[in-house]
Amino acid sequence: MATTNPSSLPRDLFFPHCPNEDEGDEVLFSEYLSSVSSSLDLIPAPSKRSRSDEMVRVSSSDDAFYRSLVRRTRITYDSLRSLIAAEERRLTPGHRRRADLVAGAKMKRLGLWLHRDKRIIGSIPGVSVGDVFFYRVEMMTVAVHGHIQAGIDYVCPRGGNGCFPIATSVVLSGGYEDDDDQGDVIIYSGSGGRKKNDVSTTAPQSLSRGNLALEKSKEFGIELRVIRGFTFDRSPSGRVYVYDGLYKVIDSWPDAGKSGFGVYKFKLLRIEGQEPMGSVVLQLAMDLKTKILKSSPSGYLCQDISNGQERYPISLFNDIDNDKEPLLFEYVCKPEYPSIVFQETMEMKRRNGCRCVENCCASCACIKRNGGESAYDGNGLLLRGKPLVYECGTSCRCPPSCPNRVSQKGLRHQLEVFRSKETGWGVRSLDVIRAGEFICEFTGKVRTEDQLEAVMRNGGSLVYPSLFPARWREWGDISDVVGDYKPHGFSSYMKLSFAVDVTRKRNVACYLSHSTRPNVFVQMVLHDHYNEMFPHLMVFAMENIPPLRELSIDYGIEMDNFVD
């Protein structure tokens, strides 16, 4: 199968002129698109068009279809942005440009942004309350909010009396001193009247543009989307944006602002009957991380089922019944392989291990095994899925800090096993998990093919690697952007015949629930041995996952036939 290496992709995919990171967002996205339009001609693109001024509400009756569509768009964006950033670091080290804008511009030019033909009022189908975003442009690709800078997005539908603006969404990010955010009720001060990067109002606001749009939304009783932005250390942009659902403007008035200038204020009330606000869940998860370690909040049966074996504690929560099943098994943080897996000669180990004395580079033996490209970016995110990822291992000379050592280091987040009425036992995180990030590994006792029948005869529980669908193909797939792009493949890849016995020994991964629309996937990895018939079953995020949202995986089988 053909392999497309990022270094073989057209250079103008990665290096059209783009605002430097220190230029900030004052560069309007429309101007930026014009500056790169000549660079975005890899494959035929639709004719340029502005966003539609036709307002619609879209039914979410086919939620599965729209959710898949949104995820496909976000995977394309995340994958393209990561590849662009990684290639730029490789070719022009020290120069940091806005890979998020380059990726967004490319997708816009190719018509890959969703709902450009209509302006959706209300919920965006396929986008759930609580969904998180790390870039403004990322929200633009799925039509959650349509501005790179402005806090108010609006549309001007043309009626008999001409154009009058209607607000579709607002972003609250602490940019105005007169805002008062109480969660379900927001006093939102209008836009305008302040200088860049200054929360103080320095001039009177006018009832025009976004402010007029909010006024008209109140007049016609039209709901709008609310997104809250927060400073977030683990975000590549330094911020995280959380979609908090639908609100209505129920009141408005002119007022004197704290700086003495006239401002317009709008009272927004959250519509009842929605899922809990994502920003509230985010804060709840942060509080729980501290409370669990200091005390035992109601419903928590154990602070750490791994007994200190993992990098972070794994709590056990059940407020439904008296089931304590996860405490009945021996927790193991690494799979127990049969000795035959490690029967390698010293010559084989010497040949397989890289000789790098510092971080691995393009000429490294391990990098070459990965198709000549790094498996991970500088933040430890998987750049794209492969049949098998080769991490540097015990036979390599590179240091533990080598960027090609990721999944072998263990958990990156604080996870929780919890009891659910819908799925039985499940797993969720108390942290935001980024798309492409390592989560956990399936562990237990690895059984060879000739041992499986005896385990099944005794009623054992097995995880079959060969049954996992090749979801790794979806991660890093930019075929919508680059016409001749093909997923990474090996000339040959043997079918796996082992299984992981979790009858007595297991870990947190064993409690991942099954879904045909999963948010995590299995990536096969080698690092402590070089027997390709027995890879590690590493779990990575397929999308940005908010805290306390259940993690789900596609086992490729009916759950009735899996673990009990």
C-alpha positions as CSV (number, residue, x, y, z in Angstrom):
1,M,0.0,0.0,0.0
2,A,1.3,3.5,-0.8
3,T,2.4,5.7,1.9
4,T,2.2,9.5,1.9
5,N,4.8,11.1,4.1
6,P,4.2,14.7,5.3
7,S,7.6,15.7,3.8
8,S,6.4,14.6,0.4
9,L,3.2,16.7,0.5
10,P,3.3,20.0,-1.4
11,R,5.2,22.6,0.6
12,D,2.5,25.2,0.1
13,L,0.1,23.1,2.1
14,F,2.3,23.8,5.1
15,F,3.8,27.2,4.4
16,P,1.5,29.7,2.9
17,H,2.0,33.1,4.6
18,C,0.3,33.0,8.0
19,P,0.2,35.4,10.9
20,N,3.0,34.9,13.4
21,E,1.8,33.7,16.8
22,D,2.8,37.0,18.3
23,E,0.7,39.0,15.8
24,G,-2.4,37.9,17.7
25,D,-5.9,37.7,16.3
26,E,-6.0,41.3,15.1
27,V,-5.3,39.9,11.6
28,L,-8.8,39.4,10.2
29,F,-9.4,35.9,9.0
30,S,-10.9,37.1,5.8
31,E,-7.8,39.1,5.0
32,Y,-5.7,36.1,5.9
33,L,-7.7,33.9,3.6
34,S,-7.0,36.3,0.7
35,S,-3.3,36.2,1.5
36,V,-3.1,32.4,1.2
37,S,-5.7,31.8,-1.5
38,S,-3.0,31.3,-4.2
39,S,-1.4,28.6,-2.1
40,L,-4.5,26.5,-1.7
41,D,-4.9,24.9,-5.1
42,L,-3.9,21.3,-4.5
43,I,-7.2,19.9,-5.8
44,P,-10.1,21.7,-7.5
45,A,-12.1,23.7,-5.0
46,P,-15.6,25.1,-5.0
47,S,-16.1,28.7,-6.0
48,K,-15.6,31.2,-3.3
49,R,-18.8,32.3,-1.5
50,S,-19.7,34.2,1.6
51,R,-21.7,32.7,4.4
52,S,-25.3,32.4,3.6
53,D,-27.8,34.8,5.0
54,E,-30.6,32.2,5.0
55,M,-31.6,31.3,8.6
56,V,-32.8,27.8,9.4
57,R,-33.4,25.5,12.3
58,V,-32.2,21.9,11.8
59,S,-33.8,18.9,13.3
60,S,-31.4,16.6,15.1
61,S,-33.5,13.5,14.4
62,D,-30.6,11.8,12.7
63,D,-28.2,12.5,15.5
64,A,-25.8,9.6,14.5
65,F,-25.4,11.0,11.0
66,Y,-24.7,14.6,12.1
67,R,-22.4,13.5,15.0
68,S,-20.3,11.5,12.5
69,L,-20.2,14.4,10.1
70,V,-19.0,16.8,12.8
71,R,-16.4,14.3,14.1
72,R,-15.1,13.8,10.5
73,T,-14.7,17.5,10.1
74,R,-13.0,17.9,13.4
75,I,-10.7,15.0,12.8
76,T,-9.7,16.5,9.5
77,Y,-9.0,19.8,11.2
78,D,-7.1,18.4,14.1
79,S,-5.0,16.1,11.8
80,L,-4.2,18.8,9.3
81,R,-3.3,21.3,12.0
82,S,-1.0,18.7,13.7
83,L,0.7,17.7,10.5
84,I,1.3,21.3,9.5
85,A,2.7,22.2,12.9
86,A,5.0,19.1,13.0
87,E,6.3,19.7,9.5
88,E,7.0,23.3,10.2
89,R,8.9,22.5,13.3
90,R,11.0,20.0,11.3
91,L,11.8,22.3,8.4
92,T,11.9,25.7,10.1
93,P,12.7,25.1,13.8
94,G,12.2,28.2,16.0
95,H,9.5,29.7,13.7
96,R,6.1,29.4,15.2
97,R,3.2,30.3,12.9
98,R,-0.5,29.8,13.2
99,A,-1.0,26.2,12.1
100,D,-4.6,26.5,13.3
101,L,-5.3,29.3,10.8
102,V,-3.5,27.5,8.0
103,A,-5.6,24.4,8.5
104,G,-8.8,26.4,8.8
105,A,-8.1,28.4,5.7
106,K,-7.3,25.3,3.7
107,M,-10.5,23.6,4.7
108,K,-12.6,26.7,4.0
109,R,-11.1,27.0,0.5
110,L,-12.0,23.4,-0.2
111,G,-15.6,23.7,1.0
112,L,-15.0,21.5,4.1
113,W,-16.6,23.8,6.6
114,L,-20.1,22.7,7.6
115,H,-23.3,24.6,7.0
116,R,-21.8,27.4,4.9
117,D,-25.0,27.3,2.7
118,K,-27.3,28.1,5.6
119,R,-27.0,29.9,8.9
120,I,-28.3,27.7,11.7
121,I,-30.4,29.2,14.5
122,G,-30.3,27.2,17.7
123,S,-28.4,23.9,18.2
124,I,-25.9,22.7,15.6
125,P,-26.8,19.1,14.8
126,G,-24.0,16.8,15.8
127,V,-22.6,19.3,18.4
128,S,-23.4,18.4,22.0
129,V,-23.7,20.6,25.1
130,G,-20.3,20.3,26.8
131,D,-18.2,19.8,23.7
132,V,-14.8,21.5,24.0
133,F,-12.7,23.3,21.4
134,F,-9.1,24.6,21.6
135,Y,-9.3,27.1,18.7
136,R,-11.7,29.7,17.5
137,V,-11.2,28.5,13.9
138,E,-12.1,24.9,15.1
139,M,-15.5,26.2,16.1
140,M,-15.9,28.0,12.8
141,T,-15.4,24.7,10.8
142,V,-18.5,23.2,12.4
143,A,-20.5,26.5,12.5
144,V,-20.7,26.8,16.3
145,H,-19.4,30.4,16.1
146,G,-18.5,32.2,12.9
147,H,-15.9,34.8,14.0
148,I,-12.2,34.6,14.7
149,Q,-12.4,37.6,17.0
150,A,-15.8,39.0,17.6
151,G,-17.8,37.8,20.6
152,I,-21.2,38.2,18.8
153,D,-22.0,36.3,15.6
154,Y,-25.0,37.3,13.7
155,V,-26.8,37.0,10.3
156,C,-28.6,39.6,8.3
157,P,-31.6,37.8,6.7
158,R,-33.2,39.9,4.0
159,G,-36.9,40.6,4.4
160,G,-39.4,43.1,3.1
161,N,-37.9,45.8,5.2
162,G,-34.3,45.2,4.2
163,C,-31.5,43.7,6.3
164,F,-31.8,43.4,10.0
165,P,-29.3,41.4,12.0
166,I,-30.2,38.4,14.2
167,A,-27.6,37.0,16.7
168,T,-26.7,33.3,16.4
169,S,-24.1,32.9,19.0
170,V,-21.9,34.7,21.6
171,V,-18.6,33.8,23.2
172,L,-17.9,34.9,26.8
173,S,-14.2,35.0,27.5
174,G,-13.8,37.7,30.2
175,G,-13.1,40.4,27.6
176,Y,-15.5,43.0,29.0
177,E,-15.4,44.4,32.6
178,D,-19.2,45.0,32.6
179,D,-20.2,41.3,32.0
180,D,-21.8,39.5,34.9
181,D,-21.9,35.7,34.3
182,Q,-24.1,33.8,36.8
183,G,-24.4,30.6,34.8
184,D,-28.1,30.3,33.8
185,V,-28.4,34.1,33.8
186,I,-25.9,36.3,32.0
187,I,-25.7,40.1,31.9
188,Y,-23.8,40.5,28.7
189,S,-22.3,43.9,27.9
190,G,-22.4,44.7,24.2
191,S,-19.5,44.9,21.8
192,G,-17.4,47.9,20.8
193,G,-16.0,50.8,22.8
194,R,-12.7,49.2,23.9
195,K,-9.2,48.8,22.7
196,K,-7.6,45.5,21.9
197,N,-6.5,43.4,24.9
198,D,-8.2,45.9,27.2
199,V,-11.3,44.9,29.3
200,S,-12.1,48.6,30.0
201,T,-14.5,50.5,27.9
202,T,-12.9,53.6,26.4
203,A,-15.7,54.9,24.2
204,P,-19.5,54.8,24.1
205,Q,-21.0,51.7,22.5
206,S,-23.6,52.0,19.7
207,L,-26.7,50.0,19.0
208,S,-25.4,48.6,15.7
209,R,-23.9,45.3,14.3
210,G,-23.7,42.7,17.0
211,N,-25.5,44.8,19.6
212,L,-28.4,45.5,17.3
213,A,-28.4,41.7,16.5
214,L,-28.9,40.9,20.2
215,E,-31.7,43.5,20.4
216,K,-33.5,42.0,17.4
217,S,-33.0,38.5,18.9
218,K,-34.9,39.7,22.0
219,E,-37.6,41.3,19.9
220,F,-38.3,38.2,17.9
221,G,-37.6,35.7,20.7
222,I,-34.9,33.8,18.8
223,E,-32.5,31.7,20.8
224,L,-28.7,31.8,20.5
225,R,-25.8,29.6,21.3
226,V,-23.5,30.5,24.2
227,I,-19.8,29.4,24.3
228,R,-17.6,30.2,27.3
229,G,-13.8,30.5,27.0
230,F,-11.4,29.9,29.8
231,T,-7.6,30.1,30.3
232,F,-6.3,26.5,30.1
233,D,-2.7,25.6,30.7
234,R,-2.9,22.3,28.7
235,S,-4.4,23.9,25.7
236,P,-2.2,24.5,22.7
237,S,-3.9,27.9,22.3
238,G,-3.8,28.7,26.0
239,R,-7.6,28.6,26.1
240,V,-10.5,26.1,26.0
241,Y,-13.9,26.9,24.7
242,V,-17.0,25.1,26.0
243,Y,-20.4,25.0,24.3
244,D,-22.9,25.6,27.1
245,G,-26.2,25.4,25.2
246,L,-29.0,27.7,24.2
247,Y,-30.1,31.0,25.8
248,K,-32.7,33.7,25.0
249,V,-32.3,37.4,25.3
250,I,-35.1,38.5,27.7
251,D,-34.1,42.1,28.5
252,S,-31.8,44.9,27.3
253,W,-31.0,48.4,28.4
254,P,-28.4,51.2,28.0
255,D,-26.3,51.8,31.1
256,A,-23.2,53.6,32.3
257,G,-20.3,51.2,32.4
258,K,-17.7,50.9,35.1
259,S,-15.3,53.1,33.1
260,G,-18.0,55.8,32.8
261,F,-18.9,55.3,29.1
262,G,-22.3,54.2,27.8
263,V,-22.7,50.4,27.3
264,Y,-25.6,48.3,26.1
265,K,-26.5,45.4,28.4
266,F,-28.4,42.3,27.6
267,K,-29.9,39.8,29.9
268,L,-29.6,36.2,28.7
269,L,-31.5,33.3,30.3
270,R,-30.6,29.7,29.6
271,I,-33.4,27.6,28.1
272,E,-34.6,24.8,30.5
273,G,-34.4,21.1,29.7
274,Q,-30.9,21.0,28.4
275,E,-27.9,18.9,29.4
276,P,-25.8,20.5,32.3
277,M,-23.6,23.3,31.2
278,G,-20.1,22.1,30.1
279,S,-18.4,24.9,32.0
280,V,-20.1,23.7,35.2
281,V,-19.0,20.1,34.5
282,L,-15.5,21.4,33.9
283,Q,-15.4,23.1,37.3
284,L,-17.0,20.1,39.0
285,A,-14.3,17.8,37.7
286,M,-11.6,20.1,38.9
287,D,-13.1,20.2,42.3
288,L,-13.5,16.4,42.4
289,K,-9.8,15.9,41.7
290,T,-9.0,17.7,44.9
291,K,-11.9,16.3,47.1
292,I,-11.4,12.7,46.2
293,L,-7.8,12.8,47.5
294,K,-8.7,14.7,50.7
295,S,-11.9,12.8,51.6
296,S,-14.4,10.3,50.3
297,P,-17.3,12.2,48.7
298,S,-20.7,10.4,48.6
299,G,-20.7,7.6,46.1
300,Y,-16.9,7.0,46.0
301,L,-16.0,3.5,47.0
302,C,-12.2,3.7,46.5
303,Q,-9.7,6.6,45.9
304,D,-7.4,4.5,43.7
305,I,-8.2,1.0,42.5
306,S,-4.6,0.7,41.1
307,N,-3.2,1.0,44.6
308,G,-0.5,3.5,43.5
309,Q,0.6,1.5,40.4
310,E,-0.5,4.2,37.9
311,R,0.9,7.7,37.6
312,Y,-2.5,9.1,38.6
313,P,-5.1,7.6,41.0
314,I,-8.1,5.9,39.5
315,S,-11.2,6.4,41.6
316,L,-14.3,4.1,41.8
317,F,-17.7,5.7,41.9
318,N,-21.1,4.0,42.3
319,D,-24.2,5.8,43.5
320,I,-26.6,3.3,41.9
321,D,-26.3,0.0,43.7
322,N,-23.9,-1.9,46.0
323,D,-21.8,-3.5,43.2
324,K,-18.1,-3.3,44.0
325,E,-16.9,-5.6,41.2
326,P,-13.7,-3.7,40.1
327,L,-12.3,-4.2,43.6
328,L,-12.5,-8.0,43.3
329,F,-9.8,-8.2,40.6
330,E,-6.1,-7.8,40.8
331,Y,-5.0,-4.6,39.1
332,V,-2.1,-4.8,36.8
333,C,-0.8,-1.7,34.9
334,K,1.2,-3.7,32.3
335,P,0.2,-6.8,30.2
336,E,1.8,-10.1,31.3
337,Y,3.3,-11.6,28.1
338,P,4.5,-15.2,27.8
339,S,8.2,-15.6,27.9
340,I,8.3,-16.6,24.2
341,V,7.5,-13.0,23.3
342,F,10.9,-11.8,24.7
343,Q,13.0,-14.6,23.2
344,E,15.3,-12.4,21.1
345,T,19.0,-12.7,20.6
346,M,21.3,-9.9,21.6
347,E,22.0,-9.4,17.9
348,M,18.3,-8.8,17.3
349,K,18.1,-6.3,20.1
350,R,21.1,-4.4,18.9
351,R,19.7,-4.3,15.4
352,N,16.2,-3.2,16.5
353,G,17.2,-0.5,19.0
354,C,18.1,2.9,17.8
355,R,21.5,4.4,18.5
356,C,20.4,8.0,19.2
357,V,22.1,9.7,22.1
358,E,19.5,12.5,22.2
359,N,16.0,12.8,20.9
360,C,15.4,10.8,17.8
361,C,15.6,12.4,14.4
362,A,14.6,11.5,10.9
363,S,17.5,9.1,10.4
364,C,16.6,7.1,13.6
365,A,15.9,3.5,13.1
366,C,12.7,3.7,15.0
367,I,11.5,6.7,13.0
368,K,12.2,4.7,9.8
369,R,10.1,1.8,11.0
370,N,7.2,4.3,11.4
371,G,7.4,5.1,7.7
372,G,10.1,7.7,8.0
373,E,8.0,10.1,10.1
374,S,7.5,10.9,13.7
375,A,4.6,9.0,15.3
376,Y,3.9,11.9,17.7
377,D,4.1,15.6,17.8
378,G,5.9,17.6,20.4
379,N,3.0,17.4,22.8
380,G,2.8,13.6,22.6
381,L,-0.3,13.6,20.3
382,L,-0.5,10.8,17.8
383,L,-0.1,12.4,14.4
384,R,-2.0,9.7,12.5
385,G,-3.0,6.1,13.0
386,K,-0.9,3.2,11.7
387,P,-1.3,-0.5,11.7
388,L,1.6,-0.5,14.2
389,V,3.6,2.2,15.9
390,Y,7.2,1.6,16.9
391,E,8.1,3.6,20.0
392,C,11.7,3.7,21.2
393,G,12.2,0.9,23.8
394,T,14.6,-0.9,26.1
395,S,17.1,-1.5,23.4
396,C,17.3,2.1,22.4
397,R,19.9,4.6,23.6
398,C,17.8,7.7,23.5
399,P,16.7,9.2,26.8
400,P,13.3,8.8,28.6
401,S,12.5,12.3,27.3
402,C,12.6,11.2,23.7
403,P,9.3,12.3,22.0
404,N,9.0,8.8,20.5
405,R,8.3,7.4,24.0
406,V,4.7,8.3,24.8
407,S,2.3,5.4,25.6
408,Q,4.9,3.4,27.5
409,K,5.0,6.2,30.2
410,G,1.4,5.3,31.4
411,L,-1.6,7.5,32.2
412,R,-1.6,11.2,31.3
413,H,-5.0,11.9,33.0
414,Q,-6.9,11.1,36.2
415,L,-9.5,8.5,35.2
416,E,-12.5,7.2,37.1
417,V,-14.4,3.9,36.8
418,F,-18.1,4.6,37.5
419,R,-21.4,2.7,37.6
420,S,-23.9,3.6,34.9
421,K,-27.6,2.5,34.4
422,E,-27.1,2.5,30.6
423,T,-23.7,0.7,30.2
424,G,-23.0,-1.0,33.6
425,W,-19.4,-0.1,34.4
426,G,-17.8,2.7,32.4
427,V,-14.8,5.0,32.4
428,R,-14.5,8.7,32.3
429,S,-11.8,11.3,32.9
430,L,-11.6,14.1,35.4
431,D,-9.5,16.1,32.8
432,V,-10.1,17.4,29.3
433,I,-8.6,14.9,26.9
434,R,-7.2,16.2,23.6
435,A,-7.9,14.4,20.3
436,G,-4.9,12.1,19.5
437,E,-3.9,11.8,23.1
438,F,-2.9,8.6,24.8
439,I,-5.4,7.4,27.5
440,C,-4.6,3.9,28.7
441,E,-3.6,0.4,27.8
442,F,-5.5,-2.9,27.8
443,T,-3.7,-5.1,30.3
444,G,-4.2,-8.6,31.7
445,K,-2.6,-12.0,31.0
446,V,-1.7,-12.4,27.4
447,R,-2.8,-15.8,26.1
448,T,-1.5,-17.5,23.0
449,E,-3.8,-19.1,20.5
450,D,-3.4,-22.6,21.9
451,Q,-4.4,-21.4,25.4
452,L,-7.6,-19.7,24.4
453,E,-9.9,-22.8,24.3
454,A,-9.1,-23.7,27.9
455,V,-9.8,-20.2,29.1
456,M,-13.1,-20.1,27.3
457,R,-14.1,-23.5,28.6
458,N,-13.6,-22.3,32.2
459,G,-15.8,-19.2,31.6
460,G,-12.9,-16.8,31.3
461,S,-13.2,-13.2,29.9
462,L,-11.1,-12.3,26.9
463,V,-10.3,-9.2,24.9
464,Y,-9.5,-10.1,21.2
465,P,-7.2,-7.6,19.5
466,S,-8.1,-9.0,16.1
467,L,-11.7,-8.0,16.5
468,F,-11.0,-4.3,17.0
469,P,-12.1,-2.5,13.8
470,A,-9.3,-0.5,12.2
471,R,-10.5,2.8,13.6
472,W,-6.9,4.0,13.5
473,R,-7.4,4.6,9.8
474,E,-9.7,7.5,10.7
475,W,-7.2,9.3,12.8
476,G,-4.9,11.5,10.7
477,D,-6.9,11.0,7.5
478,I,-6.6,14.1,5.4
479,S,-7.8,12.6,2.1
480,D,-10.5,15.3,2.0
481,V,-7.8,17.9,1.8
482,V,-5.0,16.2,-0.3
483,G,-6.6,14.3,-3.1
484,D,-3.8,11.6,-3.5
485,Y,-3.3,11.1,0.2
486,K,-3.5,7.5,1.4
487,P,-3.5,6.1,4.9
488,H,-0.2,4.7,6.1
489,G,0.1,1.0,5.4
490,F,2.7,-1.8,5.6
491,S,3.4,-4.2,2.7
492,S,2.2,-7.0,4.9
493,Y,0.5,-7.2,8.3
494,M,-0.2,-10.5,10.0
495,K,-3.5,-11.2,11.7
496,L,-3.2,-11.3,15.5
497,S,-4.1,-14.5,17.1
498,F,-3.6,-13.8,20.8
499,A,-6.1,-12.5,23.4
500,V,-5.8,-10.7,26.7
501,D,-7.3,-12.7,29.6
502,V,-8.9,-10.3,32.0
503,T,-10.6,-13.0,34.1
504,R,-8.5,-12.3,37.2
505,K,-6.1,-9.5,36.3
506,R,-7.2,-6.4,34.6
507,N,-6.9,-2.6,34.6
508,V,-9.1,0.5,33.9
509,A,-9.3,-0.2,30.1
510,C,-11.4,-3.3,30.8
511,Y,-14.3,-1.1,31.8
512,L,-14.5,1.0,28.6
513,S,-18.0,0.7,27.2
514,H,-18.8,-0.5,23.7
515,S,-20.1,1.9,21.0
516,T,-20.3,1.8,17.2
517,R,-19.8,5.6,17.5
518,P,-16.7,5.5,19.8
519,N,-14.7,8.5,21.0
520,V,-11.5,6.4,21.6
521,F,-9.7,3.8,19.5
522,V,-7.0,1.1,19.8
523,Q,-3.6,1.7,18.3
524,M,-1.1,-1.2,18.3
525,V,2.3,-0.2,19.7
526,L,5.6,-1.9,20.2
527,H,8.2,-0.7,22.7
528,D,9.6,-3.3,25.1
529,H,10.0,-6.1,22.6
530,Y,10.0,-6.4,18.8
531,N,7.6,-9.3,18.3
532,E,5.0,-7.9,15.9
533,M,2.6,-10.7,16.7
534,F,2.2,-9.4,20.3
535,P,1.7,-5.6,20.2
536,H,0.5,-3.5,23.1
537,L,-3.2,-2.4,22.8
538,M,-3.0,1.3,23.4
539,V,-6.1,3.5,23.6
540,F,-6.1,7.0,22.1
541,A,-8.7,9.7,21.9
542,M,-10.5,10.1,18.6
543,E,-11.9,13.5,19.5
544,N,-11.6,16.2,22.2
545,I,-13.3,14.6,25.2
546,P,-14.7,16.8,28.0
547,P,-14.3,15.7,31.7
548,L,-16.9,13.3,33.0
549,R,-18.0,12.2,29.5
550,E,-18.0,8.4,29.2
551,L,-15.2,6.9,27.1
552,S,-16.4,4.4,24.5
553,I,-14.6,2.0,22.2
554,D,-15.7,-0.2,19.3
555,Y,-14.8,-3.8,20.3
556,G,-16.1,-5.2,17.0
557,I,-18.4,-7.7,18.8
558,E,-21.7,-7.6,20.7
559,M,-21.1,-6.8,24.4
560,D,-23.1,-9.9,25.4
561,N,-20.1,-11.9,24.2
562,F,-17.6,-9.8,26.0
563,V,-16.7,-9.4,29.7
564,D,-19.4,-9.8,32.4
